[in-house]
Amino acid sequence: MTEFDDIRPYNDAEVPAVIARLVADPEFLNLLLSRKLPTLSKLPFLKLIARPFLRNSLRKLAADVRTVEDFQAHMSAALKNVLDRTTDGYTFSGIKNLDASKAYLFMSNHRDIALDPAIINLALILEKLNTVRIAIGDNLLRKPYASDLMRVNRSFIVKRSVKSRRDKLEALKTLSRYIRHSVVSEKVSCWIAQAEGRAKNGRDRTETALLKMLALSRAQGQTFGAAITEINLIPVAISYEYDPCAGDKARELHAAEQGLTYIKNEFEDLDTIVKGLVEYKGRMHVHFGEPVTTEFDNADQLAAEVDRQILSHYRLFPSHIIAWQMQGNKDKTVLATLKQQWPNENWLEAETRFQSQVATIPSIHRQIAIDAYAAPVDNQLAQQTQSQES
């Protein structure tokens, strides 16, 4: 047993047992059946009949899965299939600057629980580069089958549920050591979001606490800046034209504005993952930034650099520009400059499409969603102003 066994992803030798556990798990099978055939939940006896058929189907599907790479090959093929049906295209930039002989810590903005790291992995696979290990909070792993599914897909666990201050610090130290061990010693890249939880309001910002965590594993006498450059940190900007979960995020933000505690139902995170994958997203873009090679003195300086790269490289789609205009922003020069990014866009059609998307959100939450769509424009304009002043 090693110090990382309770948080690391599964290795190849563990895959067959994990697949067998998943196929045999009645709760996992019931979940799949309830999502695929919702009427079964009203007729429990039918689940007993349907479960053996689903189990056999899964066994056939997983018959050739013997390694983590085998599992990810199935997942990437399924992801490409889903994206072909639910997007108007996905593009990547900056990835050709990556050195195949190096491992990196990719740190991105966070909008979708599953799709953010999945689209980064897809970009790497298409470029014939090795995939990343994915940081995932233990709040998403309450069920044994959820933990199995994530860890067999190269996810490692961030222990957010620990309570005492001492246990939290120990968990953070272990997490920091694991990321450094993966990147520096094993030469395996990792992905982590720039902040805990999705940026529901669209205002992507890097948490300094996260950056301080990364430095907890530095060598004795090593500076903060040297510890960060050693793990080859690369900021990544992930942009979605449409967010399938925009209404859900707006509902949660509205509750917070009202001073209410928002309580998720048992399967809400899972439903969010499914919604993000299978519903319409418009266009998507991922930009891989430049490795952070400057040895910054502290987490505040480093956060400013990560923010600079993510905010400036976020792809502003027509949905963001239209939302920003709907907020009452009338500067014709700025609007013209923004729209020049899409010279062939039919703006009347784009506006109609955006309005039809937000019309599905309850009116009481709608402005919150519009503000979230507009936020990347404000982010980028503020970044440009800051660059000009410095």
C-alpha positions in Angstrom: 0.0 0.0 0.0 1.2 3.5 -0.8 0.3 6.9 0.7 -1.8 7.7 -2.4 -3.9 4.5 -2.6 -7.1 6.1 -1.3 -7.0 9.0 -3.8 -5.2 7.7 -6.9 -6.8 6.5 -10.1 -7.0 2.8 -10.7 -4.2 1.1 -12.6 -4.5 -1.4 -15.4 -4.3 -4.5 -13.1 -7.4 -3.3 -11.3 -9.6 -2.6 -14.3 -11.1 -6.1 -14.8 -12.3 -6.2 -11.2 -13.7 -2.7 -11.4 -15.7 -3.5 -14.6 -17.0 -6.7 -12.9 -18.1 -4.7 -9.9 -19.9 -2.1 -12.0 -21.7 -4.8 -14.1 -22.8 -6.6 -10.9 -23.9 -3.5 -9.0 -27.8 -3.5 -8.8 -27.8 0.2 -7.8 -25.7 1.2 -10.8 -27.9 -0.9 -13.1 -31.1 0.6 -11.7 -29.6 4.1 -12.2 -28.9 3.3 -15.9 -32.4 1.8 -16.4 -34.1 4.8 -14.7 -32.3 7.2 -17.0 -32.8 5.2 -20.1 -36.3 4.1 -19.4 -37.9 6.5 -16.8 -41.2 4.6 -16.7 -39.4 1.6 -15.1 -39.1 3.6 -11.8 -42.9 3.4 -11.5 -42.9 -0.3 -12.1 -40.2 -1.8 -9.8 -40.9 -5.4 -10.8 -39.9 -4.6 -14.4 -36.4 -3.6 -13.2 -35.9 -7.1 -11.9 -36.7 -8.4 -15.4 -34.7 -5.7 -17.3 -31.6 -5.9 -15.1 -30.2 -9.2 -16.4 -30.6 -8.0 -20.0 -28.7 -4.7 -19.2 -26.0 -6.6 -17.4 -25.4 -8.9 -20.4 -25.3 -5.9 -22.7 -22.7 -4.2 -20.5 -20.6 -7.3 -20.3 -20.5 -7.5 -24.1 -19.7 -3.8 -24.4 -16.9 -4.1 -21.9 -15.6 -7.5 -23.2 -12.4 -6.0 -24.7 -11.8 -3.5 -21.8 -8.6 -4.8 -20.0 -6.7 -1.5 -19.3 -7.4 2.1 -18.5 -6.5 3.0 -22.0 -9.1 0.5 -23.3 -11.7 2.2 -21.1 -10.7 5.7 -22.2 -10.8 4.6 -25.9 -14.5 3.6 -25.4 -15.1 6.9 -23.6 -13.5 9.1 -26.2 -15.4 7.4 -29.0 -18.6 7.9 -27.1 -17.7 11.6 -26.4 -17.0 12.3 -30.1 -20.3 10.8 -31.0 -22.1 12.9 -28.4 -20.3 16.1 -29.4 -21.1 15.5 -33.1 -24.8 15.4 -32.1 -24.9 18.2 -29.5 -22.5 20.8 -30.8 -22.0 22.9 -33.9 -18.3 22.0 -33.8 -15.4 22.0 -31.3 -12.0 23.5 -32.0 -8.6 23.7 -30.2 -5.7 26.1 -30.2 -2.3 26.2 -28.5 -2.1 22.4 -28.2 0.6 22.1 -30.9 3.0 24.0 -28.5 2.9 21.1 -26.0 6.0 19.0 -25.7 5.1 15.3 -25.9 8.1 14.4 -23.7 6.8 16.5 -20.8 4.0 16.2 -18.3 2.0 19.2 -17.3 -0.5 20.4 -14.8 -3.4 21.8 -16.8 -5.5 24.3 -14.9 -8.7 25.5 -16.5 -11.8 27.5 -15.9 -14.6 25.3 -14.7 -18.1 25.4 -16.3 -19.1 21.7 -16.6 -18.4 18.9 -14.1 -17.5 16.1 -16.6 -17.1 17.9 -20.0 -14.3 20.3 -19.0 -11.7 17.6 -18.4 -13.2 15.3 -21.1 -12.8 17.9 -23.8 -9.2 18.5 -22.7 -8.5 14.7 -22.9 -10.2 14.5 -26.3 -7.9 17.3 -27.6 -4.9 15.4 -26.3 -6.1 12.1 -27.8 -6.6 13.7 -31.2 -3.1 15.1 -31.1 -1.8 11.7 -30.1 -0.7 12.9 -26.7 -1.2 11.1 -23.4 -4.4 11.9 -21.4 -4.5 13.6 -18.0 -5.4 12.4 -14.5 -8.4 14.3 -13.4 -9.0 16.0 -10.0 -12.6 15.3 -8.8 -14.2 16.2 -5.5 -15.3 13.4 -3.2 -18.7 15.1 -3.1 -19.4 13.5 -6.5 -18.4 10.0 -5.3 -21.0 9.2 -2.6 -21.8 5.9 -4.3 -19.3 3.1 -4.8 -20.2 2.8 -8.5 -19.5 6.6 -9.0 -16.1 6.2 -7.4 -15.3 3.2 -9.6 -16.4 5.0 -12.8 -14.4 8.0 -12.1 -11.2 6.3 -10.8 -11.1 3.9 -13.8 -11.2 7.0 -16.0 -8.0 8.3 -14.4 -9.6 10.5 -11.8 -8.0 11.2 -8.5 -9.9 12.3 -5.4 -9.9 15.7 -3.8 -11.2 15.2 -0.2 -13.6 18.0 0.3 -15.8 16.2 2.9 -13.2 16.1 5.7 -14.3 18.2 8.7 -11.5 19.0 11.1 -8.9 21.6 10.3 -6.1 19.1 10.9 -7.6 16.5 8.6 -8.2 19.1 5.9 -4.5 20.2 6.0 -3.3 16.6 5.8 -5.6 15.9 2.9 -4.3 19.0 1.1 -0.7 18.0 1.7 -1.4 14.5 0.3 -3.2 16.0 -2.7 -0.3 18.3 -3.3 2.3 15.5 -3.0 0.2 13.3 -5.4 0.0 16.0 -8.1 3.7 16.7 -7.9 4.5 13.0 -7.8 2.4 12.4 -10.9 3.8 15.3 -13.0 7.5 15.3 -11.8 8.2 11.7 -11.0 5.8 9.6 -13.1 5.6 12.1 -16.0 1.8 11.9 -16.1 -0.1 15.1 -16.7 -3.0 16.2 -14.4 -6.0 18.5 -14.7 -7.5 20.6 -12.0 -10.1 23.4 -12.1 -8.9 26.9 -11.2 -11.4 27.0 -8.3 -13.6 24.7 -6.3 -17.0 24.3 -8.0 -18.2 25.6 -11.3 -18.1 29.4 -12.1 -21.9 29.6 -12.1 -21.9 33.4 -12.7 -19.4 33.2 -15.6 -16.7 35.1 -13.7 -13.8 32.8 -13.9 -11.2 33.5 -11.2 -8.4 31.4 -9.8 -8.5 30.6 -6.1 -5.2 31.5 -4.3 -5.9 28.7 -1.8 -5.7 26.2 -4.6 -2.3 27.6 -5.7 -1.0 27.6 -2.1 -2.1 23.9 -2.0 0.1 23.1 -5.0 3.1 24.5 -3.1 2.6 22.5 0.1 4.7 19.7 -1.4 7.7 21.8 -2.3 11.1 20.7 -1.2 12.7 22.2 2.0 14.1 25.6 1.1 12.4 25.7 -2.3 10.7 29.0 -3.1 7.0 29.2 -4.0 7.8 30.2 -7.6 10.3 27.4 -8.1 7.8 24.8 -6.7 5.2 25.9 -9.3 7.5 26.0 -12.3 8.6 22.5 -11.5 5.1 21.2 -12.1 4.7 22.9 -15.6 1.5 24.7 -14.9 -0.5 25.5 -18.1 -3.6 27.7 -17.9 -6.4 26.4 -20.2 -9.5 28.4 -21.4 -12.6 26.4 -22.1 -15.4 28.2 -23.9 -19.0 27.1 -24.5 -21.4 29.0 -26.7 -24.4 27.6 -24.8 -24.4 26.1 -21.4 -27.0 23.3 -21.0 -27.0 23.9 -17.2 -27.4 27.7 -17.4 -30.9 27.6 -15.9 -29.8 25.3 -13.1 -26.9 27.6 -12.2 -29.2 30.6 -12.3 -31.7 28.9 -10.0 -28.9 28.2 -7.5 -27.5 31.7 -7.7 -31.0 33.1 -7.2 -31.4 31.1 -4.0 -28.1 32.5 -2.7 -29.3 36.1 -3.6 -32.4 35.4 -1.5 -30.3 34.3 1.4 -31.5 30.7 1.1 -29.5 27.5 1.4 -29.7 25.6 -1.8 -29.9 21.8 -1.1 -29.2 19.4 -4.0 -31.3 16.3 -4.4 -29.6 12.9 -4.3 -29.0 12.6 -8.1 -28.7 16.3 -9.0 -24.9 16.2 -9.7 -25.4 13.1 -11.9 -28.3 14.7 -13.7 -26.1 17.8 -14.2 -23.3 15.6 -15.8 -25.8 14.0 -18.1 -27.4 17.3 -19.1 -24.0 18.8 -19.8 -23.1 15.9 -22.1 -26.3 15.3 -24.0 -27.9 18.7 -24.5 -27.1 21.4 -27.1 -23.9 23.4 -26.5 -23.5 25.3 -29.8 -19.8 25.8 -30.6 -16.9 24.9 -28.2 -13.3 26.0 -28.1 -10.3 25.0 -25.9 -7.2 27.1 -25.8 -4.0 25.7 -24.2 -2.0 28.6 -22.8 1.8 29.0 -22.2 3.6 27.2 -19.4 4.1 29.4 -16.3 7.9 29.8 -16.3 8.1 33.0 -14.2 8.9 32.3 -10.6 6.2 34.3 -8.9 6.8 35.3 -5.3 3.3 34.4 -4.1 -0.1 33.0 -4.9 -1.7 36.4 -5.7 0.8 37.1 -8.4 0.4 33.6 -9.8 -3.4 33.8 -9.8 -3.2 37.1 -11.7 -1.2 35.3 -14.4 -3.5 32.3 -14.6 -6.5 34.7 -14.8 -4.8 36.7 -17.5 -4.3 33.7 -19.8 -7.7 32.2 -19.2 -9.7 35.4 -19.5 -7.8 36.7 -22.6 -8.0 33.4 -24.4 -11.6 32.7 -23.7 -13.4 32.5 -27.0 -16.3 35.1 -27.0 -19.1 33.5 -29.0 -22.1 35.5 -30.3 -24.1 34.3 -27.3 -21.8 36.2 -25.0 -21.8 39.3 -27.1 -25.6 39.4 -27.5 -26.0 38.9 -23.7 -23.6 41.7 -23.0 -25.6 43.9 -25.4 -28.9 42.9 -23.7 -27.5 44.2 -20.4 -27.8 47.7 -21.9 -24.2 48.1 -23.2 -24.5 50.5 -26.1 -20.9 51.4 -27.0 -21.0 51.1 -30.7 -17.2 51.0 -31.1 -16.8 48.2 -28.6 -19.7 46.2 -30.0 -18.4 46.6 -33.6 -15.0 45.3 -32.4 -16.6 42.4 -30.6 -18.7 41.4 -33.6 -15.7 41.6 -35.9 -14.6 38.3 -34.3 -17.5 36.7 -36.2 -17.5 38.5 -39.6 -19.7 35.8 -41.3 -22.2 35.6 -38.5 -25.9 36.2 -39.2 -26.5 38.4 -36.1 -30.3 38.4 -36.4 -30.4 34.6 -36.4 -27.8 34.5 -33.6 -30.0 36.8 -31.5 -33.1 34.8 -32.1 -31.3 31.6 -31.2 -30.0 33.1 -28.0 -33.3 34.5 -27.0 -35.0 31.1 -27.6 -32.4 29.4 -25.4 -32.8 31.8 -22.4 -36.6 31.7 -22.9 -36.6 28.2 -21.6 -35.3 29.5 -18.2 -38.0 30.7 -15.7 -38.4 34.5 -15.9 -37.3 34.9 -12.3 -33.9 33.4 -13.1 -33.5 34.7 -16.6 -31.5 37.9 -16.0 -29.0 35.9 -13.8 -28.4 33.6 -16.8 -28.0 36.5 -19.2 -25.5 38.1 -16.9 -23.6 34.9 -16.7 -23.4 34.7 -20.5 -22.2 38.3 -20.6 -19.6 37.9 -17.9 -16.8 36.6 -20.2 -17.1 39.9 -22.2 -16.7 42.0 -19.1 -13.8 39.7 -18.0 -12.0 40.2 -21.3 -12.6 43.9 -21.6 -11.3 44.4 -18.1 -8.3 42.3 -18.9 -7.5 44.4 -22.0 -7.9 47.6 -20.0 -5.5 46.3 -17.3 -3.0 45.3 -19.9 -3.0 48.7 -21.5 -2.5 50.4 -18.1 0.4 48.2 -17.1 
